[in-house]
Amino acid sequence: GFVSTPHLLDILTDNGRADLALSLLFQTESPSWLYMVEKGATTIWENWEAIRPDGTAMPSSFNHYALGSVGNYLYRRIGGLEATAPGYSSIRFAPEISCGLTYAESRVETCYGTVSCRWELNNGKCMIELEVPSGCDAVLSVAGKELSVQSGQSKFEI
C-alpha cells in the first residue's frame, strides 16, 4: 500500500535482497512502475492499474506521488547520490553498478553548488565521474571500498 511503498525497495536492498528489489523495479507486468511506462505514462499513477491491460482507463489520478517514491530509490541507489548531512554538505556516492543497467547519472543543484554522479560500465570496467562543491565532504562507496572524494570533479575506474 501507499504507506509501505516508499520503503519497500530500500528494505529489500538493506536486507540482502537487492536482487528482488531490482526485479520489482524493472518488471513490466502489473503491478509495477514500468507497467505504467509500457502503457504510455509520463507521470506516476495513483494505482498500479489506472489503465488496465486491455487499455481501459479506470477512475484514478494519472499524476500522483504515492507510488512515485521509487524516484528516491533510483536517485540514491542507482544514481548513487545521497546527502548524509543537510543541504548536501556531506555526500555519499554509492552507485549500484550491478543493477543491470550500463550507465546512470544523477545531479542536484544545492546551496553549495552542483553535486553529480555519473557511472558507466564498459568492457568489464566501471568509470565513475563525480562532482563535489567546495566546502563539502564526500565519500565514494563502491565494490566494497570507501574512498574520500575531494571537492571539484573526480574520475575513478573500478
PAKOL-133033 format. One record per residue (C-alpha): x, y, z; residue in three letters. Coordinates in nm, 2 decimals. Example, Ala and Ser with C-alpha at 12.3 -4.5 7.8 and 13.67 -1.06 7.14 Angstrom:
% PAKOL-133033
node u = 1.23, v = -0.45, w = 0.78, rest = ALA
node u = 1.37, v = -0.11, w = 0.71, rest = SER
% end
This chain:
% PAKOL-133033
node u = 0.00, v = 0.00, w = 0.00, rest = GLY
node u = 0.08, v = 0.37, w = 0.00, rest = PHE
node u = 0.24, v = 0.36, w = 0.34, rest = VAL
node u = 0.49, v = 0.08, w = 0.27, rest = SER
node u = 0.58, v = 0.16, w = -0.10, rest = THR
node u = 0.84, v = 0.43, w = -0.01, rest = PRO
node u = 1.03, v = 0.18, w = 0.20, rest = HIS
node u = 0.99, v = -0.14, w = 0.00, rest = LEU
node u = 1.29, v = -0.13, w = -0.23, rest = LEU
node u = 1.53, v = 0.00, w = 0.04, rest = ASP
node u = 1.42, v = -0.26, w = 0.29, rest = ILE
node u = 1.47, v = -0.54, w = 0.04, rest = LEU
node u = 1.81, v = -0.40, w = -0.06, rest = THR
node u = 1.93, v = -0.34, w = 0.30, rest = ASP
node u = 1.83, v = -0.69, w = 0.40, rest = ASN
node u = 2.03, v = -0.88, w = 0.13, rest = GLY
node u = 1.75, v = -0.89, w = -0.14, rest = ARG
node u = 1.87, v = -0.63, w = -0.38, rest = ALA
node u = 1.80, v = -0.89, w = -0.65, rest = ASP
node u = 1.43, v = -0.89, w = -0.56, rest = LEU
node u = 1.42, v = -0.51, w = -0.53, rest = ALA
node u = 1.57, v = -0.48, w = -0.88, rest = LEU
node u = 1.34, v = -0.74, w = -1.02, rest = SER
node u = 1.04, v = -0.54, w = -0.89, rest = LEU
node u = 1.19, v = -0.22, w = -1.02, rest = LEU
node u = 1.25, v = -0.35, w = -1.37, rest = PHE
node u = 0.94, v = -0.57, w = -1.42, rest = GLN
node u = 0.70, v = -0.45, w = -1.69, rest = THR
node u = 0.39, v = -0.65, w = -1.59, rest = GLU
node u = 0.13, v = -0.51, w = -1.35, rest = SER
node u = 0.18, v = -0.43, w = -1.07, rest = PRO
node u = 0.49, v = -0.23, w = -1.15, rest = SER
node u = 0.63, v = 0.11, w = -1.23, rest = TRP
node u = 0.74, v = 0.01, w = -1.57, rest = LEU
node u = 0.40, v = -0.13, w = -1.65, rest = TYR
node u = 0.29, v = 0.24, w = -1.63, rest = MET
node u = 0.56, v = 0.33, w = -1.88, rest = VAL
node u = 0.46, v = 0.05, w = -2.11, rest = GLU
node u = 0.11, v = 0.19, w = -2.11, rest = LYS
node u = 0.24, v = 0.54, w = -2.21, rest = GLY
node u = 0.27, v = 0.70, w = -1.87, rest = ALA
node u = 0.49, v = 1.01, w = -1.83, rest = THR
node u = 0.39, v = 1.05, w = -1.47, rest = THR
node u = 0.33, v = 0.81, w = -1.18, rest = ILE
node u = -0.03, v = 0.69, w = -1.14, rest = TRP
node u = -0.23, v = 0.67, w = -0.82, rest = GLU
node u = -0.28, v = 0.29, w = -0.86, rest = ASN
node u = -0.09, v = 0.01, w = -1.04, rest = TRP
node u = -0.36, v = -0.04, w = -1.30, rest = GLU
node u = -0.50, v = 0.30, w = -1.37, rest = ALA
node u = -0.50, v = 0.17, w = -1.73, rest = ILE
node u = -0.58, v = -0.20, w = -1.74, rest = ARG
node u = -0.40, v = -0.44, w = -1.97, rest = PRO
node u = -0.69, v = -0.42, w = -2.21, rest = ASP
node u = -0.65, v = -0.04, w = -2.23, rest = GLY
node u = -0.95, v = 0.05, w = -2.01, rest = THR
node u = -0.88, v = 0.37, w = -1.81, rest = ALA
node u = -1.00, v = 0.35, w = -1.45, rest = MET
node u = -1.12, v = 0.64, w = -1.24, rest = PRO
node u = -0.78, v = 0.74, w = -1.10, rest = SER
node u = -0.52, v = 1.01, w = -1.08, rest = SER
node u = -0.26, v = 0.99, w = -1.35, rest = PHE
node u = -0.02, v = 1.22, w = -1.17, rest = ASN
node u = 0.01, v = 1.10, w = -0.81, rest = HIS
node u = 0.31, v = 1.08, w = -0.58, rest = TYR
node u = 0.21, v = 0.78, w = -0.37, rest = ALA
node u = 0.39, v = 0.53, w = -0.59, rest = LEU
node u = 0.64, v = 0.79, w = -0.71, rest = GLY
node u = 0.87, v = 0.73, w = -0.42, rest = SER
node u = 1.06, v = 0.50, w = -0.65, rest = VAL
node u = 1.23, v = 0.81, w = -0.78, rest = GLY
node u = 1.41, v = 0.85, w = -0.45, rest = ASN
node u = 1.54, v = 0.49, w = -0.47, rest = TYR
node u = 1.66, v = 0.55, w = -0.83, rest = LEU
node u = 1.84, v = 0.87, w = -0.73, rest = TYR
node u = 2.01, v = 0.73, w = -0.42, rest = ARG
node u = 2.07, v = 0.37, w = -0.51, rest = ARG
node u = 2.10, v = 0.35, w = -0.89, rest = ILE
node u = 2.23, v = 0.71, w = -0.94, rest = GLY
node u = 2.44, v = 0.68, w = -0.63, rest = GLY
node u = 2.38, v = 1.02, w = -0.49, rest = LEU
node u = 2.28, v = 1.06, w = -0.12, rest = GLU
node u = 2.30, v = 1.36, w = 0.12, rest = ALA
node u = 2.44, v = 1.25, w = 0.46, rest = THR
node u = 2.40, v = 1.59, w = 0.61, rest = ALA
node u = 2.15, v = 1.88, w = 0.55, rest = PRO
node u = 2.19, v = 2.06, w = 0.22, rest = GLY
node u = 2.44, v = 1.81, w = 0.08, rest = TYR
node u = 2.72, v = 1.95, w = 0.29, rest = SER
node u = 2.82, v = 1.58, w = 0.33, rest = SER
node u = 2.76, v = 1.34, w = 0.04, rest = ILE
node u = 2.78, v = 0.96, w = 0.00, rest = ARG
node u = 2.82, v = 0.84, w = -0.36, rest = PHE
node u = 2.73, v = 0.47, w = -0.37, rest = ALA
node u = 2.60, v = 0.37, w = -0.71, rest = PRO
node u = 2.46, v = 0.03, w = -0.76, rest = GLU
node u = 2.67, v = -0.06, w = -1.06, rest = ILE
node u = 2.54, v = -0.42, w = -1.07, rest = SER
node u = 2.18, v = -0.32, w = -1.11, rest = CYS
node u = 2.15, v = -0.44, w = -1.47, rest = GLY
node u = 2.19, v = -0.10, w = -1.64, rest = LEU
node u = 2.51, v = 0.00, w = -1.83, rest = THR
node u = 2.51, v = 0.36, w = -1.70, rest = TYR
node u = 2.33, v = 0.61, w = -1.48, rest = ALA
node u = 2.36, v = 0.97, w = -1.39, rest = GLU
node u = 2.22, v = 1.19, w = -1.11, rest = SER
node u = 2.26, v = 1.55, w = -1.04, rest = ARG
node u = 2.13, v = 1.80, w = -0.79, rest = VAL
node u = 2.18, v = 2.18, w = -0.75, rest = GLU
node u = 2.25, v = 2.26, w = -0.38, rest = THR
node u = 2.32, v = 2.58, w = -0.20, rest = CYS
node u = 2.69, v = 2.48, w = -0.22, rest = TYR
node u = 2.68, v = 2.41, w = -0.59, rest = GLY
node u = 2.63, v = 2.11, w = -0.82, rest = THR
node u = 2.66, v = 1.76, w = -0.69, rest = VAL
node u = 2.66, v = 1.48, w = -0.95, rest = SER
node u = 2.74, v = 1.12, w = -1.00, rest = CYS
node u = 2.77, v = 0.95, w = -1.34, rest = ARG
node u = 2.88, v = 0.59, w = -1.39, rest = TRP
node u = 2.92, v = 0.37, w = -1.70, rest = GLU
node u = 3.01, v = 0.01, w = -1.75, rest = LEU
node u = 3.23, v = -0.07, w = -2.04, rest = ASN
node u = 3.44, v = -0.38, w = -2.12, rest = ASN
node u = 3.42, v = -0.51, w = -1.76, rest = GLY
node u = 3.53, v = -0.17, w = -1.61, rest = LYS
node u = 3.32, v = 0.10, w = -1.44, rest = CYS
node u = 3.41, v = 0.46, w = -1.50, rest = MET
node u = 3.27, v = 0.69, w = -1.23, rest = ILE
node u = 3.27, v = 1.07, w = -1.26, rest = GLU
node u = 3.18, v = 1.28, w = -0.95, rest = LEU
node u = 3.13, v = 1.65, w = -0.88, rest = GLU
node u = 3.15, v = 1.78, w = -0.53, rest = VAL
node u = 3.11, v = 2.15, w = -0.44, rest = PRO
node u = 3.38, v = 2.33, w = -0.25, rest = SER
node u = 3.34, v = 2.30, w = 0.13, rest = GLY
node u = 3.15, v = 1.97, w = 0.11, rest = CYS
node u = 3.27, v = 1.64, w = 0.24, rest = ASP
node u = 3.22, v = 1.33, w = 0.02, rest = ALA
node u = 3.29, v = 0.96, w = 0.01, rest = VAL
node u = 3.26, v = 0.71, w = -0.27, rest = LEU
node u = 3.14, v = 0.36, w = -0.16, rest = SER
node u = 3.16, v = 0.11, w = -0.44, rest = VAL
node u = 3.28, v = -0.25, w = -0.49, rest = ALA
node u = 3.35, v = -0.29, w = -0.12, rest = GLY
node u = 3.58, v = 0.01, w = -0.10, rest = LYS
node u = 3.52, v = 0.35, w = 0.05, rest = GLU
node u = 3.73, v = 0.64, w = -0.08, rest = LEU
node u = 3.74, v = 1.00, w = 0.03, rest = SER
node u = 3.65, v = 1.24, w = -0.26, rest = VAL
node u = 3.79, v = 1.59, w = -0.29, rest = GLN
node u = 3.58, v = 1.89, w = -0.40, rest = SER
node u = 3.57, v = 1.96, w = -0.77, rest = GLY
node u = 3.55, v = 1.70, w = -1.04, rest = GLN
node u = 3.69, v = 1.35, w = -0.99, rest = SER
node u = 3.71, v = 1.03, w = -1.21, rest = LYS
node u = 3.75, v = 0.68, w = -1.08, rest = PHE
node u = 3.80, v = 0.35, w = -1.27, rest = GLU
node u = 3.67, v = 0.04, w = -1.09, rest = ILE
% end
